[in-house]
Amino acid sequence: MGGIGKTALAQEYLRRYKDNYPGGRWYLRLRDQSLVSQLLSAAALFGWELPDTLIDTQTSDRQRVQWCYDRWRQAFAGERLLLLDDVQAYGDVGDLLPGDSDPSLRVLMTSRQRFGRPVDRLDLGVLSPAEALELFTRLIDNGARVQAEMDEAVALCEWVGRLPLGIELVGRYLALHPSLSLARMGQRLEEKRLQVRAFQQRPDEMAYELTLQVAFELSWQNLTPAAKTLAGLLSLFAPDPIPADLIARALPDWDEEDLEESLDGVLVHRSLVQIVAESAGTYQLHQLLREFIAEKLNAELAEQKTALQTGIAYALTAIAKEEIPQTVTLGIQAQVAAAIPHLAVVAHQLTHLLQNSTDAVWPYVGLARFYQGQSLWPEAEKAHQACLTMTEQRFGAEHPYTAISLNGLAALYYAMGRYPEAEPLFRRSLKSRSPARGRAS
């Protein structure tokens, strides 16, 4: 993905292993220029003039680049390395690579896309927690400052998803403002998200030329409309791994193959979505990309937002109703565990989209059953209390659905041995369930 450090890693390789390539190392950046024009420009730097026979318009690009490769080999003996930075698509360069005919010329490419064979691919992930903290400390250039606010430093690294570009932008901003506390920087991130000034500015000392949003925008611009819609949907889930079947259930009108193409063929292929467990079909958005796409959902995709939220709400509610019974066994826990963070999003943010009143309580009931089945009493209590608050606000204090919420919370208190708190809740639930009250409501 953008900002992961592809170019920096490739350039570091060039520096460290330059002695492996006595025949030379050519670095060509392909974002804005073709491979053919770049190779011809490189040849011109050495004074190599393209023969008249190759200037003819009938001459193929393949013949021109092959002449460059041959001329390079003739001029400089030994292993050579061609680094093609920021390849937009394999089709742009595939037919123009040297191939097996010239084994002394190696090719290293960086790209936001995941190329398959014949490319040997090295996928780059985010930094480990220790690596992220080390980079962050080095950028601030003040170990004491980080030591004094270690928890805040770790939290900042996690907020940016341990993405090198995010860490560098925040770290350099803090280095420029020594009186700014790490805690206050964290507050600004929570308040302003990607609009925080640290993400909007790029210090001149940085080797990377793009700000965070511009780096992500380059990937976003080339997406198909369907892929953008799907990315918008993924940003609405919790920032946890998302099972493929849950994505499909949230988009019931999508053709299966169309979904696969947008998800795997576009978003994963372009490194906007990561595969967490290939065998299990689980996907995840990086934290900062999730923030970026959320902004798109409020602007470019605003007309689709409610429909996408509704799809998620009904998909998760169906899981709560159909797959989380009163008694949750270990097997059921394992079966629904991946859906629980996303069910919590529905419970706390999206129940207003459930038009059928009986559906509104089910996200909370599902959460409460899941937690209570593991004796996670505080979490179960929070789910029941949230359900009670929702039913009282939406349906009123004396409504049958409010009675269901009261009864659930009371039953939990009985199970926990908190009898004095359970009794009045039971009495209130019986009052709300009376036929007269039900008809009046």
N, C-alpha and C positions, 0 to 999 in steps of 0.2 A: 504494500500500500504506500501511498505517498507519505514521505517523512520517516520511513522505516530505516533509511540509511544505506540504500543500495549503492548509490554513486560513491558515497564516502568509503564504503567497504571495498569497492572495486579499485578506487584510487589508492587506498592503503595497500591493496595487493600489488599494484604496480610498483609502489615504492619498496615494499619489502622483498619482492622477488624479481627485481629488475635484472639481477645477474643471471637469471634463468633464461633471459631473452636477449642474447648479445646482438641479434639481428635487428633489434629495435622494438619499440612499443608505440603504437599509434592509438591515440584516444580521439574518438569521433562521437560527437553528440548529435543524436538524430531527432531530437524533438521537433526542430524547425526546418531541417534540411535533409535531403535524401542521402542514402549511402553513396550513390554514384557521384553526386556533386561533391560530397565530402572527400571521397577518395581522390578525385581529380584535383581538388584543391590541395590535398596533402602532397600529391605528386608534383604539383607546380612549385611547392615550397622547396623541393629538391632540384628544381630546374629541369624536370623530366617533361618533355613536350609530347603531347599526344600525337601520334602519327596521323598524317593526312587521311590515311585509309580508314581511321577510326572516327574521323570527324564527320564523315558522311552520315546523313540522317537515316540511312538504311542500317547502320551499324546498331547492334543491340546493346543494351545496358550491360548484359552479361559479358560481352566482348571487351567493353571498356574497363570494367572492374577487373577482369582477368589480366588485362594488360598492366594495370596498376600492381596487382599481386606479383606478376612475373618480374616487373621492373624492380620492385622492392627486393625480391629474392636475389636478383642479379647484383644489386648494388650492395646488399648487406647480407653476409653469410650468417648462418646459425638460426636457432629458434627465434621466432618472431611472435608478437602478440598484438592482436587487433581487438581493442575494447570499443564496443558499440554501446553507448550510454543512452538510456531512455528510449528503447525500441518500442514504437507504438503498436505494431502488429507484426507477427512473424512473416506474414505475406509480404511485408515491405522489404525484407532482407533475405528471405529464405532462398530464392533462386540466385542470389548474388554473393553468397558465402563461398569461401574457397573450396570447401569440400575435401574429399579424401585424396584428391590428386596432389595436394600440397600439404603433407603432414607436418612440415616444419612451421606452418602458420596456424597458430591457435586463435580461437575466437572466444571472447568473453562478452556476454551481453547483460545489460540490466534492463528490466522492464516491470511495469505494473501488472502485466499479464502473465498468466501461468502457462508457459509453453510445454507441450508434450514432446514425445520423441520426434525427431532425433536429438532434441536438446536434452542435455543432462541438467536438471533443474535443482537449484538450491533455494528453498523457500526460507525467507527471513521472517522471524517472529519478533515480537517486542523484546525489550531487555528483561532480564531477570530482576527481581526486587533488589538484589545486591548490586548488580551492574547499574541499574537506574539510579540508585542512591549515590554510587561512586561518581557517575557522570554529573549528577546534580551538584554534588559537593565541589567537584573540580571546577564547574562553571561559576559557582558563586565565589570560589577562591577564598573561602573562609570556613575551614572545618569547625571552628569554634561556634560560628553562627548556626551551623546545622546541628551541632551537638546540643546547643541550648534549646533547640526546637525540633528534636529528632522525630517525635510523633507527627508533627506538622510537615516535616520534610518528606517522610514516608507517604503521608496522605496526599501531598502534592504530586508525587511521582505516580501514585495510583490514580489520581484524578485525571491525569493526562494519559492513562493507560500504559504507562512506561514506554511511550512512543518517543524515540530519540529527538525528533523535531519538537514535540511538545515540551520535553524536558529542557531542551536547549533554549527555547524561547522564554520559558518561565525562569530558568536559571540565570540567563543573561539579563533579564529585566530586573531580577532581584539584585544582581551584582551591580547594576547601574543605580539602584536605589537602596543603599546600605541601611537606611533607617526604616525601611519597610519590613515589618515582621512577616515571617512565613505564615503565621496564623491569619494575618490580615489578607495576605495574598490568597489563601484558601477561601476566605469569605468572599473575596471579589469574584473568584471563579464560580462559586455557588450563585452569586447574585447576577453576574453578567454573562456567564457561560462563555461562548466563543467570542463574545463582543468585548471581553476584557482587553485592555490596551496591549498587554504582553503578546497577545496573539495577532494583533493588528500591525505591529511594527517588526521589522527585520533589521537587527543591528548590522552595520557595515562590516563588522569583523566576521560575520557568519559566512561560511563557504557556500551554504545553501542559499539559493536565490529567491525562494518563494516563502511567503507567509503561510500559515497553517491553512487558512481558508482557500487561498489560491491553489495550494497543492492539492486539496481535495476537489476543488472546482474542475481542475484538469481532468480528473477521472469522471466526474459527474457529467460533464458536457457531452461525452461520447456514449452515454447510456441510451438504450431504447426507451420509449415511453413506458412500456410494460415493466422494464427493469427498474425504472424510477419509481413506479407505483409500488412494486414489490419492496424496494428499499425503504420506502415510506412506511409500509406495513411493518417491516422488521424493526424500525426505530420506535414503534409503539409498544413492543414487547418489553419485558424487564431486561436489564443489561446482563442477562444470563444466557447460557446456551439455549437454543431454540430447536426442539425436535422438528424434523421435516414434516411429520404427519400433522403437527399442530399448525404449521404454516399452511398446509393444504386445507385443513379444516376451516381456517380463517378466510380462505378464498374459495368457497364452494363452487362458484361459477367458472373458475379457471380450468381450462383443459390441462390434463396431467403433463403432457409433453411441453405445452407452453410454459408451465410453471418450472419444469426442469431446465428448459432453455434459459429462462430469465435468471433463475437461481444459480445453477451450475455453469451454464454456458456464458453468462454475462457477468453477474455480480462476483461469483467466486473466481472466474477466469480473469477478471480485472482487479482482483485483490481488494474488493470493497467489502466482501464477506469472507469470513474464515470458516473452514470446515474444522469442527472441533473433534468429531469422531467419525471418520469416514464410514466405518462399518455400521454405525448406529444412525447415520444421517442426521447429524446435529450441526447447527450453524450458529455463528455469533458475529455481531457487529462490534468493531472496536469502539471503545468509549467515546473517543473524539469524533469518529465518523458518525456515531449515533447522534451526537450533539449537532453536527453539521447537517445531517439529513432531517433532523427535527426542525431545523430552521427552514429547510426546503418544504417541509410538510405544512408549515404555516404561511408559505408564500406561493411558490410555484405549484404545489400540490394541494393547496387549500381546499379546493372543491371536492377532493377525494377523501379528505381526512376523516370526516364523520362516518362515511361508509366503511373505511378501513377499521376504524375503532369498533364499529358495530360488529364487523366480522370477527374480530378478536373476542369481543365480549360474549357473543353467542357460542363460539367455539369452546372457550374455557368453561362457560356455564354448563354446557352439555357434558363436559368431563366431570364437573362437580356433581351433577345430577345422576349420571349414568355409571360412573366409574369409581366413586368414593362412597361406599356404603356406610351404614351406621357403625359396623365393626370393621376396622381397617387392619387387615393382616399384614405381615411382613411382605408378602408377595404383592399386595395392592400398593403398599408404600413404595416399593421399588418401581412399580408400573407407572405411578402418577407423579413421582418425586420431581421429574424434570419440568412438569407443568405447574408446580406449586408457585414459583416466583411470578409466573405470568398470571396465574389465577389471582394472586395478591394485587397485581396491577388492575385487574378488572374490578375486584372488590373495592378498592380504594379510589378508583378514578372513573370507571366506565359503567357502573350499574344503572346510571340514569338513561343509558341507551337501550336497556332491556325493556321493551314495551309491555311485555307480559308481566304483570305484577308478581306472579308467583316465581318468576325467574330471578327477581331482584335479590332474594335472600340466599339463593343457592351458592354463589361464590363464597359467601361468608361461612355457610354451613359446611361446604367442602373443605375449606381451610381449617375450620374448627375440628372437624372429624379427623383430618390428617394429623393435626398436632396432638389431639387428645389421644389418638391411638398410639402415640409414642410417649405419652405422659409428659408432653411439653406443655405444662399447664399455663404458664404466662402467655405463650403464643396463642393457645386456644382461647384464653380469656379475652385477649385483645380482639380476636376475630368475632367472638360473640358480642362483645361490647360495641364494636363497630357496626355489626348487624343491627343491634338495638337502636343505636343512634340513627342509622339510615332509615329504618322503618318508622321511627317516631317522627322524623323530619318529613318523610315522603308520604306516609299514610295516616299519621296521627297517633296519639298515645293509646287510643282505644280501638284498635283495628286488629283483625285476626292475624295479620302478618306480624304485627308488633307482639302479639301473644306468642307466636312461634319463637320470636327472638328472646322474649322474656323466659320462656320455658327452657330454651337451649342453655341460656346463661345460668338459670337456676339448677338445671341438671348437672352442669359442670361444677357448680359450687358444692352440690351434694357429693359428687365423685371426689372432690378435693377435701371433703370433711368440713366445709365452711357453711354449716347449717344455718346459723343466724342470718347470713346474707341470702341464702337460698329461699327461705320461707316467704318473705314479702314479695319476691319475684314471682313465685308460684301463684300467690294470691292475685297479683296483678294480671298474670296471664289468664287465669280463670275468668276474671272480670272482662277482659278484652275479648275472650272467646264466646261470650254469651250470645245467643241468637239475636236478641234485640240490638245489641251493640253492633253485631255484624251487619244487620240489615241497615241500621242507621248510617254506618260508614259507607 
